[in-house]
Every structure is written in C-alpha cells, then in structure tokens.
C-alpha cells in the first residue's frame, strides 16, 4: 500500500476494488456447496465462545448492566452488517477482550460519580461511542490506514501475544474462581459448602483440561493414521465444537449424584426476561448526561479509537497475509469508516461495539484455504482419473488438469497472476515424466499416483467469499435465542476453550518462536535449522536475537502490567502506538540494519526489489512449490506469517546481506510457495533429486551447519 | 538354544557360563560409578509401585491376611537372592499380577471350607508352594526351558498384552473405586459423605491423569529441545519417580480445605504393628492342614508351576532380546531351579512368591543399554577431543578411538565377537574422510563433529552386571521400613502409574502394532512403510495379517475372560500353554509357511542359516550400523523385539521368500544393528549417499511402493 494522505482517496480505492468482485463474493460462496459449513462452524465457535465468556465477564464487572445477550447481539449485528456491506469479508468482527477492559475501566469510573452512576453509564458510553466514531471517520478519510505498515511484525506479534496472555489469564482466573463462591450468588446454597466447592473445582479441572487436550488433538485429525478419511476430515473440521458438546455431555454424567449447581454453568438472563432489553432505549438517557461528561467522553474515546484503528487493521492484515495468495483486494480505509458507523449504532442502542478480532480473523482465512484446497483437489483428481481412464499421455494429462485448474480461477480485475500453479504443474509433470520414462506414453496410476501428486502440486489458495462470514454472524445472532441451550455449557469448558484459543494462536508467531529459541539448549539449536525456520535464525547472531527478544518481552510485560492498573489501564493502547516511534527511531539505532530487517522487516526500510526475472532465477534454485498433504496445509499456514522459511538457503553466510536479495521483497505470490518447498520436502522426507543436486548447498545435515546458530551451537558444545 | 532333555545338562551349562563372568558381573557394576543409580531407581519404582499396589489388592481380597508388607518382603527377599546367586542378573523378580490372581482364587476356595478357613489358608498355600517347587525342579532338571523357543512371538506378545490389560483394568477399577466407599472402612466418616466422595473421585482423576501424562512426557525428555543436556538426562532417567513425588506433593496442596481422608492414600499396616508378622510361623500351621487338602494342593500347584515356568522364562527371554547384543550367556534352567527354592522359602514363611516380571525385566535391560551408551560415548568423545587437540589425522583419530573402544570391552569366554562396532567405526570414518578431503590431514571439529559422529557410531550394548538388581532389591526391602512415607502416596497416583506401565509396554509389541494396523486407514498404510516396520508389513498380504491378528485378539479376549471366572479362573495359564500346539499344528495349517514365519517366526520351522560370509555381504548393502542420538536409543530398543525392521529392504516382493534368506536367521549380533540402520537414517532425515546409491532399491518414497500394503493402499484409493 502506498502511503497517501489525500482525503477520501483510500476509501475510494477500497470501494472501487471491492465492488469489482462483489458479485463473485456471493456466487463463489454458494458454489462451494455444503463445504462452506466447515469454516462457518469453526469460526462460529471461535467467535461465539469468547463473546459468551466476555459477556459473563462484563456482567460481573458492570453489575449486570451488560450481559452475554448484549455482547452476542453486538457481534451478530456488526457481523451481519460487515459481511454484507463491509469491504474485506475475511475479517471477523466480535466484542473483544480490549473492549471489555475499556468498558470495565469506564464503568469503574462512572459508577462512583454522583451525576453519572450506574444509571447513566450506558448513556455516557453512548457519547464515548459517538466521539470514537468521529475519530474513526477522520482516520479513515485522511488515509491513516496507509501507514498500517509502520506497525511492523514487532507490534503485530506483540499484540497477538498480549491477546493470548489475556485469554490465558481469563482461563486461569476462571478455573481458580471455580473453587470460590461467586460474588453475586447466595453463599448459603448447598453447592457452596466447602466439600461441594472443592468437588466443583476438581470437576472444573477435569472438564477444562479434557476440553483443552482433546481440542488440540482433534485439530490435527487430518494427519491421524487411524479411521477413514471422511471421519478424520470431519473431526479436523468440527472437532472443536464437537468436543464442546462432548465435554458438556460429560458434565451431565454425575448429574444424579450432585446438586444442580455442580458443575457451574453459564448464567445469563434469557433475552425475553424482563429488563434484558433496557439498553435499547439508551438514546433517551444520553440527553441527561451532564455536558462536562459529554466532553470528557473524548478521553476514553481517543483510546478506543486508537485501539480499534490498530486492532481492526491488524486483524484485517493478518487475515490477508502474503502466504494466502489472495486474489481479491484489501479494504482497510472503507472498513474503518464502516466500523465508525457501527460504533455509533452500538453506542445508541447501548451495546458494546464489535471490531475485527484476532485470532479469529486469520483462523477464518486459514479454514477457507483448507476448503479451497479440498475443492481444487477433488476437481483435479476427477480430471486426472478421467484422463488416465482414456489412456492419455502425461502431456495430455497435464493439459487437461491445466484446463480444469483454469476453470476454477474466476477472472478478476484485481487478481494477482494466476499462472503459478500451472507453471509448477507443468514443470513437475515434465520432471516426473523424464524421471519415469517417456512423456508421450500413456499414464497409469502406478507412475502417477493421482491423489498424492495433486496434493503435492496445489498452491495455497483461499475461498474468498462473504457467505461464511454472514452465516456465522447469523448463527451468533441465533445464539441469543438459543440462550437456554447455551446455559447447559459448563463454565469450566469455557476456560478450557480460552486456553485452547491462546495456544492455537502461538504457532507462526515469530516473537513466540524467538522466546522458545532462548530456552532451547545450545546443543539442540541445530534442530531448529533442520526444520522450517525464519530467515533470522540463519542470518542474525544469537546474541542479537536474544537482546531483541528480551526487549520485546519486557515491553510485552509492561503492556500486560498496564491492563492491571485500575483506571489508568485505559491507556494501554497508547503503549502499542508508541511502538511505531520506538521501532523507527530507537531500535533502528540499537540494532544493525540488516539484522533488524531480518528480525522485523519494515517496508519503509527495504531497498527496492530486484527485477523479477533475476529474482525468479534465484527462486528457481529452491525447487518447486509443492503441498505435501492436507495435514501439512494447516502446518504451513500456521507456521509462518509474512516471512519466508527455509532449511538451507543460498544466503547462508550473509549476516551482511542486503534485504533486497531476500526473496521476501518480491511481490509475486509465487515466492512464498517456492520458499516453502524445501521445508515441505523435508517434512515429507522427500529426497527429490533437484534438491540435492542443484543448489550450492548440500541438504545433508551432518556435513555443514553454515549458520551463526549452528556455529555457536558447536562452539558451545566443544568447550 | 538346542533342545536337549538330558537331565541336569541345562543347569550345568547355565552354571558353567555364568560362573565365568561372575566376577565381572560385580566389578563391571562398580566401575559404572554413580551412573548405576539411574537404572536402579527407574527399576526400583517400576518394581515397587506395582508390588505395593498388588499388596493393597491382596489385602482386600484376602481379608487382610496378606498385605503390602508381605508382597514387598517377598520381592525384596527373592530379588536379593536372585541378584547374588541367580543366573541372569538382568531378570527382575517381583510379586506379579498372575500370582495375585492365583492367591485370590485360592483364598476364595479356602475361606469357605470348614476344615481350612482363613486360619489355615497360609498353611495350605505353603503346601501349594511345596508342590509348585517340586514341579519347577522337575522342569528345570529335565531341560524344559530348552523348549521355551516353542513359545513363539505369538505367545509372548499375547501374554505381554494380557499383562497390560490386567494393569489397565487395575487402573480403571481403582479410579472407579475412588468414587465409592471402600469395603472395610467405616462409612460414617466425613470423607464418605456424598460430596466428599465425589470430590475425592474428581481429585483422583486429576492426580492419576496428571501422573500418566507427565510420566509419559518425561520419558521422552532426552529428545526435548529445551533445557540443558544434564537436566534433560536427569528428567529422562528419574522423571517417573520424580513425577510420583510431584503429584504426591500436589495432593497435599488443598490439605487445609479438605478432611484428612481426601485424597485417599495407601493404607497398610506398619511392619512393626502387632500381627503384621503372624505369617512367619506358618510352618507350624502346615502340619494342621488335612491330608486331603495337602494332596489337593497339587492342582493349583500345577497351574502356578506352568505360570511361573512360562512367566519366568519369557521375562528372561525378553530381557535378553537379540537387539541388545548381550555378551554374557543366558541361564534359563538354573534360574528356574533357583525359583523353585525361592518358592519353597516363600511358602514356608507365608508370603506370596516372586517370579520374573514383565515389563520390568526388559525395562531393566533397556535402561542399562542407555547407561552403557552414555559411558561409551563419554569415553570416546574424550578420546576424540584429545586426538583433535593433538592435531591428529582422521586415520589416527580412528586408531585412538578404536583403542579406547577396545578397552571398554572386557574379554569374556562366552562373549560374542566384539569387532562390529569398530569395523563400522572404520568404514564410516573412511567414508567421512573421503567425502571431506584427505584422510591424512589434521581433523578439526568442523569436519568431525565429535558428539554427533560418535552418537552415530555406537552400537547397542548393555551394561551387564548384578549391582543394579541387588540395589533395587535392597531399596524395595527398605520400603518395608519406609512404610510411613509410602503411605503418603495417594492411591490415585498408583492408578495413574498402572496405566503408565500398561502403555509403556505397548510399543515394540508386534501384536499391538498389527491391531493398530487394522485400524489404519487404507490410504495411510503407506505411512507405516515410510517408518521403521517389521518384515511382515511388506511380505504378508493385508488379509492374512488381519486374519492372524483377529485370531490372536479373540484368543487374548478368551484368556482375559477366563481370569474373571471365580474359581475356574485358576486355569488361565493352561490357555497360554495351549498356544504351543495351536501354533504348531493348527495355525501352521491355516496360514502359508512363509507368511506365518514372517508373522511369527518359530525356530523349529526355520531353514538353516546362510553361510556367514554370504549373509554379511547381503547385510553390507543395508548400510552401516549407527545410532542417531541418545533419544533414538529408547525408540530403537522399545520398538522391536527380536524382529528386524526396515524401511525398504531388498526383499521387496518376496512373499514367497524362504525364511533362510531373511537376515534375522543369522546369529551374529551385528545383524540387528545393520537392519536397524535404514530406520535410523530415515528418522534422522540423514541422506547419506550410500543409502541412495548402492542398493537395488530407491529410498525415495514417492517413486515406488513395492509392497503388498502399498499396492492395496493404492488400489483402494483409486476405486
């Protein structure tokens, strides 16, 4: 994105791009058929469960003024609006933990003011929302999103880890509370005598760890060895919601031996209970708010605006990472404008606003990539089988597959060139043919193992459409009506799910991987090099990595600490904003340029990219793009985030290499595929000849460890 | 072993062999230094915890006549005797689950007879022991152990799985009982009101699953990436006992909020309590047993004799598998004779006898292999470093290492040729040298990564000595005095440990692996081929494997079912004996010879081995023997049991191959190393040139799947 601050320019560009593909956004979704329900259900649960739980948290923190009904309503309402008229439909909206924190800070402030009090709290937040929306409008119109690239990996990953910490904190707090008497309950009830409280706590431990462990396992079902393919697929797609159901069922097993309150379950008023709808008329109260507070509302509003600007844009950015090879354009400015309108709407009807959420948004894209992979695969497999049935040669087979692949590519004005998948297909097929015999001889399944080869060929693509987002928002809305069923879920299952979300968001976060690297024994660091890893592992000295990581960790802990401060905690988004100058002026002085660019590449520091043909030649050496198997897809997409990973790159000694030589500065979507392939081959144990033959580096791990890490590992073991 | 039935011949041979190395059995142990404590503690816990738990079980089943004190005393007494004057010191003795079952059957029979009753129960079992011992003497003198080879893999693995099932059953029963009021307790106690019972049950779930999961994890600590080497080693060596301590400590965390009985802990009389020693005077009661019952004692005695003959010999056999490359001779007959004497001794002092136990005995050998590997490694690394320091060439380095290796090999009359490790060392070093430059140039650590290369070179060897067995027996004896401390262990931790033992015994059991294969999706079966696997996976059609496995599973379930029958259950050892004729006459007719020999090789069916030089040539092709890394050692030794595993063997299409061509019929210890090496290379991702270059088969997995399994996998996906 070019940094441009001409008013309305960004919004116009966004609208122009998205209108072009608006029709295809819908037709594409419907064409996917029932397959669309897998990502829909996955995201629905990932979206609804935190929202339900945040509702519980808000209910405790605001003395019952805001409940699960309001958070669900806001998530559904904003989700539906965004999925229909929003820009980037991959972005998932929801009431997020930072919003809950801000509302808690605001309630704690308002409840003790005699001229506000709990009664006018919602009216006052209405004004906060109005101010927030005005600020968001300004940011959007003035093109503020074009500087989103100044929020480098440093800020994005720090924020990601902060969210993960908040999720984990929620899980631990929740579990500890299971051993205590809840505040707003009658402590004389049977279930609160010490023995039952202890029993409830232990039961909660069983349920939450049960959910956590089984959910983590089920996500990997595709790579299981047991059970038929459809069962494994089903478990991988719907395993997490299934586990919520399973552990809810388990919680009823001892029902006949325990009082009704054991284990504790979700408690929220039904939407049809009296008083549950008081917030709809907030607009009347807004006029009763004293003028001083209306003006004062500007202070929290700036914080929320900063937060939403950052959170919404980063969520959108993470949902559109380069590795996904998206074909449709982004829409940062227009989405921020729309968010402003939704914030006003939520403020006026007294519900907390929803914004783009992490990690659900990248999870959404990832699940759609899996869907697209399945659709493409089924199509190509059918074509290949048909060709083989007709005794086609490898050349013809390739032609037919190319045609079928072409048909799946809807032509779009904004699309990136779509020929990569084909080119690779051709290259590989020819390699295969020459390695196995004549290219014109009829193919059979012995020399061309259809399913396996096609899995190897397919590039990452995403089923970009609006349907899954709309459907999941509608189901979230349906949850408001399904409250009596939701109340059957034990709270302990929620805590387990929170821990699951926190853990699921870690892989692929380089900050997290660097923290792990600090704890890796020096003698085992070479193992990191043997696997897929980011560039910095090879090019940056360990000391620099350690220093950078320790700085970032300290910063993270400060941010986390600030959220604990009673009312000043409202300022924590400022700390995230502050990272931009810190990165640009302080870190740039502390660390050498090439190191910093490998650890945290910022576009504004990068040298212009190499001419494409030169770069391609470079890339060519790193073997063909390939997808190992379905189960690797998860791995690949999770593992990396806008960064290229490799086993042994030609750039083995270049701690002084300029970033320009780094393939990541090339804009073609092909790059990431290519750069992945050595990793994938390694994971597959695939010893294809071009890997060992062509490059200047040997894949044999024992012979050379050319990186800094390898050397430091060796020198530390030899002393 | 040659089948010979000349009286006393077997015992004489055994004694002759063991006397030769008796001195070295002790000096070797003391030379190992403090390292000996790792296997000692590992086996002590693996031995003591089940014995403690079986004591609890016996106490319940015999109305308190036999308790943990008696089972511990028996285990310690027999262990000490066996470790000092026994034949094979790798064999671990203990009171085993089948013994507990037999004693329960006998008690249920005796308690209702008016002329026996609980009072004369121990006296009667004294007679049973006398008869048992007489039978064992006969078996031993007549050379019955020489037919132990007729108990093929079929019987051994079925018995192993039966023991695992009994362990798991004990774990599940124990956990369920945590929710109930124990029989012999006062149900009016606070801890037995419904709420505390439920709390206790849930707490038990947390503790047992906590122990199980952490113990399983800690065994793999050597391959962890985090933490320093000594910490990882410490956790791998002592992790399981440490986890018992940790979870015992955890069980005290809520102590201030719960009544003293929560969670339940081990309950057993202290050995100094009045009445705990009543059994010592059993010999007086033996004379009061009516003559009819003295004669009738012969019936259970035959069952116990059959059981002990089988169990003792199979445990000994499993502790001396070919893959361990033991240097010292076996001692089946003499050990059985000694067992007879110990059975009489135990019978006369009224304690249940101990016999050789599974899985502790193979666990013992395995832990000693790890110890030996560490000792060898440290020595060679020091030598290599010294040579490099002196600017030695690769040739000199090899010479020095050869000398150091030679020094660790104590010359023994019975030892197998010890030159393999060296030969491989030389071959590899030369390969390395030629791949990296001049063999006469000075070596440095860049081209010869000492620790890694040496790990790769070392063959499997076992620290064969008597000290670890003696020490662990002494500590088990010490447990009798440490009863007050043992009583701090929650029973739930025991149940977790039982499940751990059951699961730890599964890997390497081909019967279990075949059961898993039945549940493996046809499209994923090729994954089995990509990993280490047994010969049968490639040579036997899937249908035959399935049929054989279903038969074996049905037989296992019948055996398991019989143990549930109240008194006739005493007959279950007969079912195991029956497997010999079933295998020899029925199965041999149902299955084709070559298939059966791959699934369950019986020595009596095998053709004579090929001449050694011819066979070596064949073996040479399968690359050098190597050890990947410490953590692989576990894997290798656990995975296989007297069977050779490979990735792609030259024998790819030979479902008709004669067993004679199979390298496993060769008696050199080298074979198993060699046959392992492709697996190891694969696991390491090591693409050494000799692997891909020399053989007639290509290691590239995608190109050829020459086995039956691979073909059936493909055909099932293509339909």
HADDOCK unambig.tbl for C-alpha pairs under 7 A between the chains (distance, minus, plus):
assign (segid A and resid 195 and name CA) (segid B and resid 195 and name CA) 5.67 0.50 0.50
assign (segid A and resid 195 and name CA) (segid B and resid 196 and name CA) 5.54 0.50 0.50
assign (segid A and resid 195 and name CA) (segid B and resid 199 and name CA) 6.93 0.50 0.50
assign (segid A and resid 196 and name CA) (segid B and resid 195 and name CA) 5.53 0.50 0.50
assign (segid A and resid 198 and name CA) (segid B and resid 199 and name CA) 6.27 0.50 0.50
assign (segid A and resid 199 and name CA) (segid B and resid 195 and name CA) 6.97 0.50 0.50
assign (segid A and resid 199 and name CA) (segid B and resid 198 and name CA) 6.28 0.50 0.50
assign (segid A and resid 199 and name CA) (segid B and resid 199 and name CA) 3.86 0.50 0.50
assign (segid A and resid 199 and name CA) (segid B and resid 202 and name CA) 6.74 0.50 0.50
assign (segid A and resid 202 and name CA) (segid B and resid 199 and name CA) 6.77 0.50 0.50
assign (segid A and resid 202 and name CA) (segid B and resid 202 and name CA) 5.51 0.50 0.50
assign (segid A and resid 202 and name CA) (segid B and resid 203 and name CA) 5.72 0.50 0.50
assign (segid A and resid 203 and name CA) (segid B and resid 202 and name CA) 5.70 0.50 0.50
assign (segid A and resid 206 and name CA) (segid B and resid 206 and name CA) 6.32 0.50 0.50
assign (segid A and resid 225 and name CA) (segid B and resid 520 and name CA) 5.50 0.50 0.50
assign (segid A and resid 225 and name CA) (segid B and resid 521 and name CA) 6.38 0.50 0.50
assign (segid A and resid 225 and name CA) (segid B and resid 524 and name CA) 5.90 0.50 0.50
assign (segid A and resid 226 and name CA) (segid B and resid 519 and name CA) 5.47 0.50 0.50
assign (segid A and resid 226 and name CA) (segid B and resid 520 and name CA) 4.24 0.50 0.50
assign (segid A and resid 226 and name CA) (segid B and resid 521 and name CA) 5.39 0.50 0.50
assign (segid A and resid 227 and name CA) (segid B and resid 519 and name CA) 6.27 0.50 0.50
assign (segid A and resid 227 and name CA) (segid B and resid 520 and name CA) 6.14 0.50 0.50
assign (segid A and resid 227 and name CA) (segid B and resid 521 and name CA) 5.31 0.50 0.50
assign (segid A and resid 228 and name CA) (segid B and resid 521 and name CA) 5.13 0.50 0.50
assign (segid A and resid 519 and name CA) (segid B and resid 226 and name CA) 5.49 0.50 0.50
assign (segid A and resid 519 and name CA) (segid B and resid 227 and name CA) 6.31 0.50 0.50
assign (segid A and resid 520 and name CA) (segid B and resid 225 and name CA) 5.52 0.50 0.50
assign (segid A and resid 520 and name CA) (segid B and resid 226 and name CA) 4.24 0.50 0.50
assign (segid A and resid 520 and name CA) (segid B and resid 227 and name CA) 6.15 0.50 0.50
assign (segid A and resid 521 and name CA) (segid B and resid 225 and name CA) 6.39 0.50 0.50
assign (segid A and resid 521 and name CA) (segid B and resid 226 and name CA) 5.39 0.50 0.50
assign (segid A and resid 521 and name CA) (segid B and resid 227 and name CA) 5.30 0.50 0.50
assign (segid A and resid 521 and name CA) (segid B and resid 228 and name CA) 5.13 0.50 0.50
assign (segid A and resid 524 and name CA) (segid B and resid 225 and name CA) 5.91 0.50 0.50
assign (segid A and resid 685 and name CA) (segid B and resid 685 and name CA) 6.52 0.50 0.50
assign (segid A and resid 686 and name CA) (segid B and resid 700 and name CA) 6.37 0.50 0.50
assign (segid A and resid 686 and name CA) (segid B and resid 701 and name CA) 6.81 0.50 0.50
assign (segid A and resid 687 and name CA) (segid B and resid 700 and name CA) 5.77 0.50 0.50
assign (segid A and resid 700 and name CA) (segid B and resid 686 and name CA) 6.29 0.50 0.50
assign (segid A and resid 700 and name CA) (segid B and resid 687 and name CA) 5.69 0.50 0.50
assign (segid A and resid 701 and name CA) (segid B and resid 686 and name CA) 6.80 0.50 0.50
